[in-house]
Amino acid sequence: MALLQFISAGLPEVRVPTTVHSDHLIIADKGAKEDIKRAVSDHKEVYDFLSSAAKKYGIGYWRPESGIIHVVIFENYAFPGGLIIGTDSHTPNAGGMGMLGIGVGGSDAVDAMADMPWELVCPKVTGVKLTGKLVGSNWNSSKDIICKLAGILSVSGGKGKIIEFFGPGVQSMGATAMATVCNMSAEIGSTSCIFPYTQAMARYLSATKRAEIARTADRFKDTLLAADEGSENSYDEIIEINLDTLEPRVNGPFTPDLSHPLSRLKHALSESDWPVELSSSMVGSCTNSSYEDLEKVRHLVAQAKTAGIAKVKIPFLVSPGSEQIHATAEADGILQELREAGATLLSSSCGPCVGQWDRADVRKGEKNSVISSYNRNFAGRHDSNPATHSFVTSPELATAFAFAGRLDFNPITDSLPVPRNGVSLSDTAGTAAGSTFRFRPPVSTELPRAFDPGENRYQAPVTDASNLSVAIDPQSDRLQRLTPFEPWARGNASRMEVLLRVKGKCTTDHISPAGPWYNYRGHLENISNNMLIAAQNAFIPESDPRSRGHTLNPVTGKVDLIPAVAKDLRSKGVKWCIIGDSNYGEGSSREHAALEPRFLGGVAIIARSFARIHETNLKKQGMLPLTFNDWSDYDKIKLGDRIELVGVEHGEIRPGKRIIMKVRPKEGSVWKAMLNQSFHWKQIEWLRAGSALNHIKNTTLK
Ligand code: F3S
């Protein structure tokens, strides 16, 4: 979608270095080799488009199986002191290299690609002081730092903030361990997350053939690449974490901020109805798929094998983060040991982390629990099954759970029965030969002796692209050139129907679900058929199965899928708005969640509060994201209400000025409420032009 928007901006080529990465579409099923073969055939049209657009516009293209975007960036582009924006919310991963990485929507990326100033509200800074040392002797790892922080700050506690780490504990972490923390800072809604330059970064740069950058960085290690002197006194807040006493954690289900210290997980399970038996364990994703992570997994597998436990008990899916990690782990014998233990080696891509999981072992709607080293665990995130209870943890704990097959297992205190005569545990149905085995904490190896780059799947930018064209078939159901949105018209918000009142958590996964819908990410019309189909509608009782994804058509009075109702209203020229709850649009930077309501005729989203990226995405697409000044007004919006916004027309809306919402109920008298908006002058121009892209075209390209 970012490329489609760039194409429609009409520039001849990108003006800052840009890369495109094919990692999200590859379905995890049989294992790396077959899955990639299937992806290359199923998505040929999309990959051809990406490749041709990259060539045409001077962009580097990483083909499927090169690796997950953030890992490839870490290995090739991240450097201390840099700034990178990416159309994925886990772009802060680069903070493990002392680089400020910020997740944005595609149209923000288009600004940068066009060399226009990219902007965001100046964030606050939360200092996180790490004391002690991270040595993993009590099973803790860098994942536990961020899982603990998520528990402290919640999924919205980092909003508008950069998390900056400092303190002596920082020196005890490897670069990829720091990247794990920064990566998952997206789960607390922060703008970014960063570590100061350390020698671990220098070691990583040298190991990835960038020693020259390390030498340059060393020259600035006490100045430009260190926190300013006295900064501890000027952080907006400080949180302290002692790594010596940091307990391993398991977070979930359904939200990454429900954080359980391992010692209390059994209790949490006993108090809940979460399934204790695990159906799968997974190691991978951009968060935890480094060489160090895989080596820790191998270490545990080897311990179990030596003790007589040859195989994991449940399906164990492992994805190396990149081709380089895959090739190195293969060369070092790690992957072979994992295969022998029964692991399925997936391709170096997102797979189950983003719903690309062809799962046959569990039926849709069947209650089950999975655990992974991933970052996100919203309902349906991995397998489109809202009954899957997903927990996130470190790779080492995910591995221990793969052997135990149960969530109430604590590898620090519990032992596993050793099967008779080397027969696998699953075959013995729990009958033990009397002996038991307890894991020791895995030993970690920060870097391999030497990285093996593996197969080169990179397509470098082309210098002369004047004769090249971009492959988009006009008949395609997956790719569609964008038609510019209409500019703002007077009266747009003077009589809006309420499409639905969203109840509770509404992430971008609820607004525009992933999984099979990913096939239509380049086709706005088709992907719009998924708008809000996972959202809970407060206008329909929860006991009615249609309360999710359905709404009442205010014109016909019939209940239908939300996108179908929106489309019907658009065809009748009826304007509409959505009422949202708190932190509306949290999660990924998926801009389809903003494009779809705009495309289907939406004018405003009025919520208790917004997640940062989504709020900007809505503004960029010419929509009005507004927040209730008094949160209790949210509850007062009823089915059949009509809304008029006063103060949004030309010359009326201005930075900081509140909007008046007039509500005309079906019965009863009109009432008013105050709404807040965060538009600044430039963003008001986007609104007037119909979108930020229209504004670029109207100004820059004239
Ligand atoms: Fe991919 Fe999951 Fe990361 S979708 S980019 S592996 S968060």
Boltz pocket constraint, residues with backbone or C-beta under 6 A from the ligand:
constraints:
  - pocket:
      binder: B
      contacts: [[A, 23], [A, 24], [A, 68], [A, 69], [A, 70], [A, 88], [A, 90], [A, 285], [A, 286], [A, 287], [A, 349], [A, 350], [A, 353], [A, 354], [A, 375], [A, 376]]
      max_distance: 6.0
